[in-house]
Amino acid sequence: MDIDKDDLSLDLKILDAIGLPITVKNRQGEYVYVNQKASEVLDLPKEKIMGQTVYEIAPVKQADHCTKDDTELFATGIAQTHKIFVKTNTYSGVAQFNRKIFVSEHGDLIVEIVRIISKVDRELFNTLSDREFEVLMLIKQGRVSKQIAQTLFVSTHTVNDYKKSINKKLGVRNKTQLFQKTLGSKQGYELKI
């Protein structure tokens, strides 16, 4: 089912006009609307997203989790908020996905509005592996090991191993030093909201 941009509600058109990343999925999990900002966040052209399911654009574990959330959202109607790590060609960081049911003449749809919480230039921490970098960004969001493990679909033991490796590579001994090093230096992490 293709949904023409003109068929969207006034609220969605207003959000689109102010530049928020927005996607809309039907009950079958197919993306029926993606604006340009969402295309940029997902780092895929709109043509590669429209008509596809999350399984065709995301890693399987993430797609499984998203599909479970979709099922729950359709069953309960209770709005959801999820924070996930996003990695594109231009930046890496944490994005918050606000999801709710939208009832339209086309049936029930899931509307996702994305807000980028933090992003950072990957080159600032080129000694870290991609996974270590993801863990660092989540630590900087105030997440504890259990939350990081859930976000990245790994065990808490694995997250703790990554933390040790990050501390060693960055030459710090604890979280306080980690924050000082990554926020306090001129080459450190810059939080952008």
N, C-alpha and C positions, 0 to 999 in steps of 0.2 A: 504494500500500500504506500503510494507516494503521497506526501502531504505537501501541498504548495505553501510557500511562505505566507501567502495572503490568507490562508485558512487558519493561521494561528491566532490565539486570543490577543486582545489588546495588551494584556500584561506581558505576554511573551515578546510581543513586538517592541514594547518599551524597553524591556531588559536587553533585547538584542541591539537596540539603538544606542544604548549606553556602553556597549562593548563587552558585556560579560560573556564568557564561553558558555554556550548552551547546547545540549543534545536532547533529543526526544526519541524514546524507544516505544515500540508497540508491545502488546502482550506476547508476541513471538520472540521478543528480544532483538528485533531488527531496528537499526537506527533509521528513523523516518525523517529526521531533521537534524542538521548539524550546521551551526553558524561558523563563520570564518575564524573567530577567536577560539572556538573549540577545536577546530582543525589544527590551529597552531599549537594548542596545548597538547593535543594527541600526536602532533608531529606527523600528520598524515593528510594528504589532500582530501577534501570533502568527498570526492568521487570514490575514494577507497573506503570510506566509512558508510556512506548512504547505502541502505539495503543490506548491510552486513550485520552480523551479531558480534558480541564482544569476543567470542571465540576466534573470530577471523582477524581481530586487530590487537589482541592482548595475549600475554602468556596464559597457558591453560589454568594454572593455579589461581591466578587473578580472575580469569573468566569464570571459573567454578564459583569463586566467592561472590562475584558480581551477580551471577545467575541466581544464587541462593538468596541474595539480598532482593533481587527483583521479585522472586516468588513471595518472599515475606512482605514486601511492600504492597503487592497486589492483594495479598490475603488480608493484611491488617489495615491498609490505608494510612498507616502512621508514617509521617515524613522521616527520612533518614539523613544523617550527616556522617560522611566518612572522610578520613584523611588518608591519603596514599602518597607514596613517593612517585614522582613523575620524572622521567629522564628523556630528554629530547636531544636533538643535535645542537641546540643553542643554549640550553641550560638544564640544570637538575634542581629539584626542590620538592617541596611538599605542597600538594593541592588538596583543597577541601571540596568534596562533592556533596551538594545539598540536593536531595532527591525527594520528589513527591509525586503523587498521582494527579493527573490532569484529566478531567472528564471532557471529552469533545464529541463532536458529531461523528468522529472517526473511531470512537470507542475510548476505553481507558488507555492513557499513555503515561509513561514515566518521563518526567521532565527533570533533567540534571542541570544544575547551575554550578559552575566551577569557579572557585576563587583561589588564586595562587597565594599561598601563605608566605612562602619563602622561596627564593631561588638564589643560586650562587654560580659563579663562573667556576667550572670544574678544574680549570688549570691551576687555581690557587692551591690545590691539594693533589698534585700529580703523583706524589709518592704513594697515595692510597689506591687500593684496588677499587673497582666500581662498587662492590658490595660494602667495603669499609666506608666509602664515601656516603653511601645511602644510610648506613648506620650512624655516621657522624651527623648528617642532616637531621635525622630523627632524634638523636640525643639533644641537639640544639633546639628542637621543638619541645623539649621537656619530657620526652617519652622515657619510660623505664624499660628494662630489658624485656619484660613480658609483652608490653605493647609493641615494641619494635619487632619482636619475634612474630606476633600476630600479623603485623603489617607486611612483613617480608616473607611470611610463610616458612619460617625456619624455627628451630628450637631455641629456648632461652640460653642453653649451653653454647650454641653456635654464636648467638649475639654476644655473649660474654667473651668468647674467644676473639671476636672481631674488635670488641672494645679494648682488649689487651693489646692487640696488634696495632690499633690506631694510636694508643698511648705511646707505644714503643716507637712507631714511625715518626710521630710528631714530637717525641722527646718530652712527654709530660707524664706525671705520676698519678694524677687524679682529675676529677671532673672540673674542679676550680681552675687548675692549671690549663686544662683543655679549653675552657671558655676564655681564659685570659689570652691564650695563644691565638685562638681563632677569632676573637673579637677585638683584642687589644692591639695587635700588630697592624702595620700598614698593609701587610700582605694577607691579612686575615679575612675572615668570612664577613661579607656584608649582607645584612638582612634587608630585604626589599619587600615591602608590602604594598 
